[in-house]
Amino acid sequence: MSALRVNITMSVDGYVAGPHQSLDQPLGIGGETLHNWMVNTRTFHQLHGQDGGGETGPDDSIAAEMFENVGATIMGRHMFGGGEGAWSDWKGWWGENPPYHSPVFVLTHHPREPLGMQGGTTFHFVTEGIHTALERARDAAAGKDVHIGGGAEVVQQYLKTGLIDEMDLHISPLLLGSGARLFDETGGRQTEFECIRVISTPAARHYKYRRNVTR
């Protein structure tokens, strides 16, 4: 069975988004700065259709690894964006060619027809909960891994139910003070994971955790 993986960046004080998230500031005040380690990489430039540029090195290798063997992605309504309530014609934050290039399953309370985009990304809107989203994502991934794109509440739901196999946590040297914390409301299930790799760079420290099935 394909693995369910998390890749998420957080501040030193444990926040994956800053305070006061909104349509204008989807990651909250200061939240976008968390991802500077990735934005500057060659992989990020390539994923967003930018010809040339971007830095190589350990951060770039980690960024490229995030997308290896990924056949589908799950994310929450807030990560996809578009505000609350019934859907408008919102198509996401990423323009006409999102960086996923595979099926994406958006958890929501409001039905919507699938949204096909350029580059092979199709957004599917799932109203039946996290288990249905995972089942559909695994079917679409066809043996490849499923990636949880965020946000914090979605990761917490999957973590609390014991469904996550691997977590890659990228710690930015930033203090946000408040916002969305990753490990709230998890029932302590993160203690079932063991750290199998640490890579430190000037931009971030990258931790890879794998669920210890013997615990």
PyMOL commands that set and color helices and strands:
alter all, ss='L'
color gray80, all
select helices_A, chain A and resi 31-39+42-47+58-66+77-80+118-120+130-141+152-160+189-192
alter helices_A, ss='H'
color red, helices_A
select strands_A, chain A and resi 4-11+15-17+70-76+103-107+115-116+122-126+145-150+166-172+180-181+193-200+205-211
alter strands_A, ss='S'
color yellow, strands_A
deselect
rebuild
show_as cartoon
